[in-house]
Amino acid sequence: MKKIFYSLVALVVLVAVAGCSNSQFEEYYPDPSQTSTVSCDKLMTGVFWSARKQTMGDIYWKYIFDKTQIGTLAQTMGFTNSQGRYAGTRSYAQNRWQEFYYTLTQYRVLEEVYSQLSDEDKTVNEVYELIARAFVYHQLEEVVDIWGSAPFSEAGVLPNTKDLANAFPKYDDAAEIYTIMLDGLDEINTRLSAMISGGLPSLTASVLPSQDYINKGDLSKWQRFTNSLRLRMAMRVASQGSLESKGREVLSQMLSNSAKYPLIETQDQVVKIDSDNDSFKNDMGNPWGGVRGCFEDGTGEGSFMRASKAMLDVLGVVDGKITDDSDPRTPVFVDTIAEGPNKGLYVGVNPQAALGAQEADWANPNGVQYSRPSRVTFARNANFPGIIFTAAETWFIKAEAFQLGWAQGDALAAFKKGIAESFNYYYWLNNISTELPTYAAPDASSIDAFAQKLWDKDNNKQKVILEQKWLNTALIDMRQSWADLRRTGYPALTFLRDSDAPEAKTPPYRLLYPDNERTSNTANWESVKGQDTHYTKIFWAKDGDYYTAQ
C-alpha cells in the first residue's frame, strides 16, 4: 500500500480529477490543482473519474480482469482448462484493488473539504458529498465481495493528514463495512429525499448537471441508485452469516415502502454512463468506441473472447440451435459460428473438456470453433455505455425476496418484470449499435409468455430466479454473477480440478490480497493473514462449495 500512498500524495492533494489525459474531459471538468481553490463539485467529479476504469466500458484492464478471472470463476465466459486458471493473474487484481483506493482517496479529500465549510456553504455543497459517497459505496462493495476484510475507515486520508508515518490503514471487518454501507445508504436516501422535495439551492442546481456526468444532475436517479444498491447489499447478506437478520429486515423495510425507498425499476431509470462524446468513447483510442477493447483484441478477431457453455445452457440452446423453448435473447447475447463445419451454430466452451481439445477448437478457424459474445451488441457497439445498475436486477432481487418470504409481494409478477426489463435493456443495447444486424424485441405478450414458461419449468423457484439474474449480469457485470453464485450456488456449475496447480486447484471463494499490499502494508496485513487464503469464505457465502468439482 506504500506505493499507493506515495503516488497519491502527488496526485490527490488539491486535485479533483485524477489521471485525466483527455483534453475534452479537462475542458469540461478542469483540474482544481490549476486553481487557487478546490470546490466540492469538482471533487465529486474527480471521484467519478478516478473510478472510470471500473465503470466505463472501454478499459482493457477491467476487461482482462473480468474475463480471465471473474468470468472464469462465474463461467460467464469461455475459458480453457490451463494450469493456474482459478488463481488468476495477480497483477490484474492488483489494478482493481489500487484503483479503488485512488477513488477512495479522492473522496477523502472531498470529505475533508466539505467538513471545513461553514453551515451555509455545507447546504450548497451537501449534495456533492452525498452522491460521491453513494458512488464510493458501490465501488467498496465490489472490493469487499472480492477480498473480504479491507482497509476502509483509515484508508485514503494521507492527503488530509500529510502524516506518512501513520498512513498505513488497518483492515476493517467485511461485515462491519457492510453495516456501514447499509446504514450510510439509508442516511443518504433520507437526505436526498429532503433535497428533492425541498429543492436545491439555486447555485447547486445550476452547477450539478454539468459536473455530474453519470446522471446529469437528476437527483431522483441518484436516490433510486442509492436504494437499489442498498437492496442489493441487503439481499447479499440475508441468506446466511452474521448480518442475516439485518439483511432480511432491510429487505422487508424497503419493499414495504416504495414511496420512501424508490428503486431503479424501468429502462429510463437505469444508471449508466452514456457513451455520448468522444472523450468517453475513445479513452483507449479504440476505433469502435470504448467497448472494443473489452470484447475484442486489437486484431478485431476477439482471440480472448469465447462464449461459455453455461450461458448457452441457460439460454436453452440445444445442440447448437435455437428451439421453440430457447431464450429469444440468444442472438442478442451470442453470435453463431461464422465458418467451418459448425457454421450457423451456437457452441460454447465446455469447462469439462480436455485442455488439448479446447485449445485446438479455440485456435483453429476451420475446426469446431466457438461462438463469441455478440459483436453487434458488445464488441463493435460504439454507443455501448458504462453500465452501473439495471432495472432487471432490482426486479430479480424483489422476486427472490418475495419467494423466500423475506418481504411481502408477488414473486412471479416481480420475476416477469425482471425478464421484461432484461429484454428491454439488451435489445436496446443491440439497437443502439452502429453495426448490423440488430434485432427487434418480441412483443410484451410474448415476453410474458416466455417468463411464465421459465417459471413453470422447475419447482425450485429460487433457482429459476437466480439463473436469470446470473444471465442478466453475465456479460455486463460479471462480478455480481460471481457474488450471487457464491451466495446461493445457482446456477449449478461444474469445474474440472486443476490438479497440477500450485494453488487454487478448485475455484476459490475469494481472491488473495495483492502482493504490493502484503509487502507494503505488512503490519496490518499480518492481522488478516490467517484469512488470506483462496478458500476463506466472505461472511455472506453459502455453506459448502458453490460448484461441483470433478
N, C-alpha and C positions, 0 to 999 in steps of 0.2 A: 504493500500500500504506500510505501515511502515514495515510490516512483510517481504514483498518482498525485500525492500531495505536493511534491516539488513542482510538477508541471502546473498544478492548479494555482500555486502562488502567483505565477506569472500570468496565468490565463484568466483567472476569475476575479481578482481584486479589481473592482471598478469596471468589470467587463460584463455586459449583459448578454452578448451573443458570442458563444464560443465557436471557434473553428470555422467562421464564415470565410469562404473564399469566393463566393459568388457575388459579383458586382451588383446584380439586380436585387439580391436579398439585402445587401448592405445599404442600398438606396432606400429600400422600404423600412428597414429596421437598423438604423445607424448604430455603430458601436459606441456605447457610452464612454469607453476609455478615451475617446477623442473629444469628449466634452468635459465641462468642469463639474457636472453633477450626474448622479445616477438616478434615473427615475424608475419607479416601480413598474410602470407599463413596459418599459424596455427590458427590465429584468425578467418579467413574466415571459416575454417573447424569447428571451435567452434560454429560459428553462425549456420551452418547447423545442427550440432549435438545437439545443445540446443533445436532445434525445432523437434527433431526426433519423439517425441510423437504425433506430428501433421502431420508428413509427411510419416512415415513408417507404414506398415500395421499390426504391431504386438502389439500395445499398448492397454491394456484393457480400460484405461480411455478415450482414443479417441473414442473407440468403444461404450462405455456406454453412453458418452455424445451424440454422433451422433445418436445412435439407440433410446435411450429413450427420447431425447429432439428434436433434429433436424429432425430425421426420422419420429417422430410423427407429427410434425408441417408441414412437407412436404408430409406426407403419403407415403413416400418411404419404410417404414417398417410397418408391422402389429403391432397394439397396442390394449390394452383393454381400455374400457371407465371407468377407475378407477378415483377416485377423485384426483384432482391436476395434471392430466396428462399434461395440457397445460403450467402450471407454471414450471414443471420440478423440478429437484433436483439442488439446487443452488451450492452445493459443486462441482458438475461436471463442471458447468460453471466456477466456481472459478478456477479450474485446468486449463481450456483452457486460461482464462484471464492471470493467473500468468505465464504460460509457454510462452506466447507471450513476456511478459516483461523480462523474462530470456533471450530470443533471442535478443530482442532489446538492452539489456544491453551489451550482448556480442558484438553486432555490434558497440555500442558507444565506447567500448574500441578500436576496430579496427579503427574506425573513428578518434579517438584521436591520436593513434599511427601513423596512416598514415599522419595526418595533421602536425606532428612534423618532418617528414622526409625531407631530402634535395630534391631539384628538381630532381636530378639524381636518388635518391632512390625511389622517387614517380613514376618515369617512370617504374621502375622494379616492383613496388607493386600496381600500379593503378588497374590492373585487379581484384585483390582480393577485393578491396573496392567496385568496380562496381558490381561484381557478388553477393557479400554479400548484398548490398543494394537492388538489384532487388529481392533477396530472402526475405528480410525483408518486402518489399512492398507486396509480396504475402501473408505473414502472417498478415500484418497490414490490408489488405483489408478484410480478414475474421473478424477481431475484429470490424472494423467499420460496416460491414454488419450485425453483430450480435447485437452490442450495440449502434451504432451511434457515437456521440462525444466521444473522448477518449484521455487520455494523450499521447502525442507523442513528440512534439518539445522540451519539457523539461524533458522527461522521460528517464530513464536509464543512467543518467550522473553521478550518485554518485561515481562510481569507478574512474572517472576522476577528479571530483571536491573535493571529500572527505568531502563535506560540508553537513553533515546530517541534520543540522537545516533547510536548504533550499532544501531538497531532495524530496519535495512533489510536483509533477508536476501538472501544470494546465491542464485543458481539452481543446483540440483543436476541433473546429467545424468539423463535419463529412465532409461537403462539402469542407472545406479548406484542410483537409487531402487528400481527393480525388484529389484536384487540385495539391497538392504537388506531389502525386504519378504519375498522368498523365504527368506532366511536367518532373518529375525526370526520368521516364522510357524513355521518348523521348531523354533526355540527355544521358542516359546510352546506348541507341541504337546507337546514333551518335558516342560515344567514342568506343564502341565495334566494330563498323564498321571500324573505323580507325585502330584499332588493327588487325583486320582480314586482311585488305588489306595491312597494313604495316609490319605485323609480330610482334611477341612478342620478348622482349629481351631474349637472349639465356638462362639466368638463370631462368627466369619466365617460359619459355617453358619447361624446364626440371623439374620444381617443380610442376607446376599446375596440371598435370594429376594425380599425386599421392595424392594431397591434396583435389581435387575436386571429392568426391565420388558420386556425383549426375550425372554430365555429363562428367566425366573423362577428363576434360580439353578441351572439344570441344566447342570453342567459338561460332561457328555457332549455336549450340543448345542453348547456353545462349542468343544469340541475338534473336533467334526465340521465346524463352520463354519470354524474355523481351517484345517483341512486341505483342505476343499473350495475355499476361497479361494486357497490356495497352488496347488492343482491347476489352477484357472482361470488363474492367473498363469503357471504353467509352460507350459500349452498356448498362451497368448498369445504367449510369446517363442520357442516351439520351432520354428516354421515357418521363420523366417529371422531374420537380424540377429545382433548381437554376443553375444546370450545363447542362441543356438540350442542349443548343446551343453549348457549348464546346464539349459535347459528340458526337453530330452529326458532328461537324467539324472534330474531331479526326478520326471518322469512315471514313468519306469521304477522308481525307488526307491519311490515311494508306492504304485503299483499292484501292486507285487510283495509288499507287506507290509501287508495290510489290518488286521492286529492293531495295528501301530504307528501306522498312519495311517487311523483310521476316518473315513468320509465321510458326507455327507448323501445317503442313498440311498432313503429311504422317506418317505411322506407325513407320518408323525408326527415326523420329524426335520427337516422344513423349518423354516428360520429366518425368522421374521416377527414383526411387531408386531401382536398381536391388537387389533382394534377392540372392546374389551370394556368400555369405560366411556365416559361422555360427555365426559371431558376429552380423550380421544384422538379420538373420533368427530367432535366438533364444534369442533375447534380453530379452524376458519374460519367457524363459525356456519352450516354448510350443513345444510339440513333433511333431506337424505337421508344424513346421515353424512358422513364425511370425503371419500369418493371423489367425491361430487357435483361438487366444484369441479374435479376433474381431467378428467372426461369429459363434462361438460355446462357450459354457461354459465349465468348467473343466471336466464335466462328458462326454463330447463328444456328448451329446444329443441336444445341442443347445436350451436349455429351454427358452432363451430370444428371439430367432430368429424365426420370422414368416413372411411370405410374405404378402404384402398388396394387398387388392382387387383392389386398384387404379392401381398398377403396372400390374396386370393380365388384367385389362380392357384395358390399353394402349397397352399391348401385343396382344390384340384381342382374348383372351381365352374366350370361350363360354361354359357355363355350365360345367366348369372344363376340357374342351377338346380343343385340337388344331384343328382348321379347316383350310380349304384352304386359308382363309383370315388372319389367325393368323401370328404373327411375328415368323420367323424361329429361332430367338434367344431365344425363350422361354425356352427350356431345358438347355440353357447355363446360363440363369439368375436364374431359379427356378426349384426345384425338385418336382416331383409328390409325392403324399402321399404314404408312404411305406406299410401301412397295414390298416385294418379296412374296413368299408363298402364303403369308397370312395378311396380305393386303386387304384393307377394309375391316379388319377385326380389332377388337379391343383385347389387349394382352398386358397384364400387369406382372411385375416381378414377383415370383413365388419365393417367399422367405425360407421355405423348406427345401429348396432346390440346392444341388451341389454347386460350389463356387465355380468350378470349371464350366458347367453348363450355363450358369448365369452370365459369366464373362463373355462366353462365345456369342450368346444371343445379344448381349449388350453392345458388343463391338462390331458384329458382322452385319453390314447393311443388307445382305442377301439372305440372312438367316431368319429366325423367328422374329427377331426384333421385339421391342416393347413399345407400348403406347407412351405418349408424353402428356403432361398437363396441356390443356387446350392452348394452342398458340394464340388464337384469336382472343380468348378471354384473358389470358395471362401474359404470355411471353412477348407478344407483339402488340399489346394494347397500350398505346402511348398515353391513354387517358386513365390508366389504372391508378386508383387513389391509394393513399396510405390508410389502411382500414384499422380503426381503433375499437369500435364496438358496433355490432349489428343488432337489428331488431329481432332476428330469428333466435339469437342466443337468449335474449330476455324471455321469449315465449317458451323455449325449451326448459329454462330454469323454472319458470312457473309450472309447466306441465309436470316436472319431476317433483316439485314441492307439493303440488296438489295430489299427485298419485300416491306419494308416501305419507300423506296425511299431516304434513308439517305446516300446511296452510289450507284454508278453505277455498275451494274452487273446482272448476270442471277441467280435469286433466286432459280429456280428449279434445275439448274445444281449444285449450291452450296449445296442445300438440299440433292441431290443424293450423293454428295461426303461425306456429313456428315453421311448419312446412311451407305455408303460403309466403311468408316473409323471406324464407331462404330462396324460394323460386324467384320472387321479386328481385332479390338482390343479385343473384347470379345471372339471371337473364339481363338485368340492367348492366352489369359488368360486361357481359358479352356484347350487348348492343351499343355501348359507347366506344367500342374498339374501332380503330381505323382500318382493321383488316377484315377479310371475309373468309368463310361465311359466318354470318350471325344468324341467330335463331329466334323465332317468335315464341313467346311463352305460351303454354297451354292456357285455356280459359279457366276462370275461377272454379267452375263446377268440376272440371277435370282434375284440377289440383286437389280439390276437396275429396274427390273420389279416390285419388291415389293415396292421400293421407289416411283415409279410412281403411284402405286395403293394407297399408303398413301396420296400422294399429291392430287390425284383426288377425295378423299372421302369427302372433306369438302371445301367449298368456303372460309372459314376463314383460309388463309394460315399461318398467324402468329400463330394461334392455333396449326396447324399441325406441324410447326417447333418447337414450344416450348414444345409440348408433347414429341417429340423425343429427344429434348435437355434435358428435365427433366429425361427421361428414361436413357439417356446415363450417367448421373451423379448420378442416384438414389441410387446406392449401392457403388459407389467408391468415390463420393464427394457430400454427401447429403447437405452440406452447400450451394453449388451452386444451387441445386434444390430448396431449400427453398428461396434463394435470388431471383431467377427468378420468382418463384411463387408470391412473394410479389410485384415484379416489374410489373408483367403482369396479374396475375390471371389465368394463364394457367399452368397445366391443371385445369379444373373446378373440385373442390373438395368440398365435404360436410362433416361437422363435427357435432356431437351432442353437445349441450351445456352441460357444466359441472356446472349445476345449484347450486350444494351444495358446490362448491369450494370457499374458502375464497378470492381467487384472480384468475384472468385469467379464467373466465368462458367460454371464446371462445379463439381460437388461437391468440396469441399475434403477434405484428409486430416487436418486439424486446425483448431481454431478459433484466431483471433487472441487474444493476451493482452488482457485487459480494459483499457479506456482509463485507468482510475484507476491500474492497475498501471504502465502506461507513464509516466504523469506523476508518480507519487509515489515509485516505486522505480526512478527513471530510471537511475541509475548501474549498478545490477545488470541492469536490462532491456537496457541497451546491450550487455552481454556476450552476450546471446542474440538481439539484434536481427536478425541475419542469418537466424536460424531462424524468425522471427516472420512467416511467410507462410502462406497457406492451403494451399500445396502442398508444404511441408516435411513429410516423412513421419516419423511416430513410428518408432523404430528397429525395431519388430517388424512393420511394414507390408509388404505384398507388393510386388514389383517391378511397375511398370506401373500402370495405372489399375484401380480396383476396380469399375468400371462401364463401360458403353458410353455415349458422348455423341453425340447427334445434332444 
